């Protein structure tokens, strides 16, 4: 039963790490103000989360469900080059409900030639 270990796809290697800082209250507000436009219909998975796009010191958060569109932009600290990543609804909700003790959030993105993932964490 099961698959042979040689049949599993290889995990992509990490080529680079980018880190951005944003006030936690602003990030929560961005999530709360765009979450209504995230679809809960799994037949179109791309609509079940939010696109985070960073360019020229601005973070844009975009959510769409096929009928509604929500966009929110805020200034952030971090690299100026273009970067984008996707965060699923439950992940965005977890960020929004994070501890209120931290005043800043650090968003780290890990990129490879095949994929980009993210790991939000409280700033030190």
C-alpha positions as CSV (number, residue, x, y, z in Angstrom):
1,X,0.0,0.0,0.0
2,X,1.1,3.6,-0.6
3,X,3.7,5.1,-3.0
4,X,7.3,4.3,-3.5
5,X,9.5,7.1,-2.1
6,X,11.0,7.6,-5.6
7,X,7.6,8.5,-6.9
8,X,7.1,11.6,-4.7
9,X,7.9,14.9,-6.3
10,X,10.9,16.7,-5.1
11,X,10.4,19.8,-2.9
12,X,11.6,23.1,-4.5
13,X,14.8,24.6,-3.2
14,X,14.7,28.0,-1.6
15,X,16.4,30.6,-3.7
16,X,15.8,33.8,-1.7
17,X,14.2,35.2,1.4
18,X,12.6,38.6,1.6
19,X,11.3,40.2,4.8
20,X,8.8,43.1,5.2
21,X,7.6,45.0,8.3
22,X,4.1,46.3,8.8
23,X,2.1,47.5,11.8
24,X,0.1,44.6,13.1
25,X,-3.1,46.8,13.5
26,X,-2.8,47.9,9.8
27,X,-2.3,44.3,8.7
28,X,-5.3,43.1,10.7
29,X,-7.4,45.9,9.2
30,X,-6.3,45.0,5.7
31,X,-7.3,41.4,6.2
32,X,-10.6,42.3,7.9
33,X,-11.5,44.8,5.1
34,X,-10.8,42.3,2.3
35,X,-11.9,39.0,3.8
36,X,-15.5,39.5,2.8
37,X,-14.5,39.1,-0.9
38,X,-12.8,35.7,-0.4
39,X,-14.9,32.9,-1.8
40,X,-15.9,29.9,0.4
41,X,-16.6,27.8,-2.7
42,X,-13.8,25.3,-3.3
43,X,-14.7,24.7,-6.9
44,X,-12.5,27.7,-7.8
45,X,-9.5,27.4,-5.4
46,X,-7.8,30.6,-6.6
47,X,-10.7,32.6,-5.2
48,X,-10.4,31.0,-1.7
49,X,-7.6,33.3,-0.5
50,X,-5.9,36.7,-1.0
51,X,-3.1,37.9,-3.2
52,X,-0.5,39.9,-1.4
53,X,1.5,42.0,-3.8
54,X,4.6,44.1,-2.8
55,X,6.1,46.8,-5.0
56,X,7.9,50.1,-4.4
57,X,7.3,49.9,-0.6
58,X,3.5,49.3,-1.0
59,X,1.6,46.2,0.1
60,X,-1.6,45.5,-1.9
61,X,-4.0,42.9,-0.6
62,X,-6.5,41.7,-3.2
63,X,-9.4,39.4,-2.7
64,X,-12.1,38.3,-5.2
65,X,-14.9,35.8,-5.3
66,X,-16.1,36.1,-8.9
67,X,-18.6,38.8,-8.0
68,X,-16.9,41.1,-5.4
69,X,-13.5,42.6,-5.5
70,X,-11.6,44.1,-2.5
71,X,-8.3,45.9,-2.7
72,X,-6.4,47.6,0.2
73,X,-3.0,49.2,-0.1
74,X,-0.6,50.3,2.6
75,X,3.1,51.4,2.9
76,X,5.5,48.8,4.3
77,X,9.2,48.6,5.2
78,X,11.3,46.2,3.2
79,X,12.8,45.5,-0.2
80,X,11.5,47.7,-3.1
81,X,11.5,44.9,-5.8
82,X,8.2,43.3,-6.9
83,X,7.1,40.2,-5.0
84,X,3.7,38.5,-4.7
85,X,2.3,35.5,-2.8
86,X,-1.0,33.9,-2.1
87,X,-2.5,33.3,1.4
88,X,-5.5,31.0,1.9
89,X,-8.5,32.2,3.8
90,X,-7.8,30.3,7.0
91,X,-4.2,31.5,7.0
92,X,-5.2,35.1,6.6
93,X,-7.7,34.6,9.5
94,X,-4.9,33.2,11.7
95,X,-2.7,36.2,11.0
96,X,-5.7,38.5,11.8
97,X,-6.4,36.8,15.1
98,X,-2.7,36.8,16.2
99,X,-1.7,38.1,19.6
100,X,-2.2,41.8,20.1
101,X,1.0,42.0,22.1
102,X,3.2,42.5,19.1
103,X,2.9,45.9,17.5
104,X,4.8,45.0,14.3
105,X,4.5,42.0,12.1
106,X,7.3,40.6,9.9
107,X,6.2,38.9,6.7
108,X,8.9,36.7,5.3
109,X,8.6,35.2,1.8
110,X,10.6,32.3,0.5
111,X,10.9,32.0,-3.2
112,X,12.1,29.4,-5.6
113,X,11.9,29.0,-9.4
114,X,8.7,26.9,-9.0
115,X,6.8,28.5,-6.1
116,X,6.7,31.3,-3.5
117,X,5.5,30.6,0.0
118,X,5.2,32.8,3.1
119,X,5.7,32.6,6.8
120,X,4.3,35.5,8.8
121,X,5.9,35.8,12.2
122,X,6.0,38.3,15.1
123,X,8.9,40.7,14.7
124,X,11.6,40.4,17.3
